[in-house]
Amino acid sequence: MKDKLNKLQELINIKFVNLDLLERSLIHKSSDKNINNEKLEFLGDRVLGLVLSKNLLEIYPNEKEGIIDKKFANLVNKTTCAKIASLLNLKKFIELGSSYRKGGTRSDAKITSDALEALIGAIFLDQGLDVSEKFILKNWSIFLKKSSFTKIDSKTKLQEYSLKKYKKLPEYKMQKVSGPQHNPIFKVDVKIPNSKIYLASGRSKKEAQQEAAKKLLKDLEIKI
């Protein structure tokens, strides 16, 4: 384990005072150890949120809060964290129980993204906020640059329109799920006050809702 810790310290260019913190950040709850990284993950999630929200306000001083919130959500979600963890090859440093070692795409993404947040928590406790911020900004830099191109999706746009005009949320209803269990097709409809009902299909409930919202917006001639 010591060799792994040394390699990780070289990779992130941070020398820990307390190596136990670094080791704990890499111990998944499935391990047979009596400690795990869940509390460090909890802390790291808050440190990550603080650093990114602070920097977004500095980068976009004139942007509306709602837009900044969407940029923030894209930066801290599990998908982005898993991508960064993959760039750091963090998976090879994580200590897992035997039931998790085979893994899979979805479980790997959650495990590695959680470990990345735990690592941030460990860095914060060992090195303080300044070092934590440098680590976060270095590894999130490409995603912060991409955040300037954030586009509001159809479902969000429709929600904003309906709330502003009618003070009501759009109503989505699941109509049908068809196809094989491993590859289902979802059919969903949506309406807002004074609108027709619009039906759309997708490979997931979310995708079908987005397509239905897009159809309604197109009829209203609202650009997205």
Secondary structure, 3 states (H helix, E strand, C coil): CHHHHHHHHHHHCCCCCCHHHHHHHCECCCCCCCCCCHHHHHHHHHHHHHHHHHHHHHHCCCCCHHHHHHHHHHHHCHHHHHHHHHHCCHHHHCECCHHHCCCCHHHHHHHHHHHHHHHHHHHHHHHCHHHHHHHHHHHHHHHHHHHHHCCCCHHHHHHHHHHHHHCCCCEEEEEEEECCCCCCEEEEEEECCCCCCEEEEECCHHHHHHHHHHHHHHHHCCCC
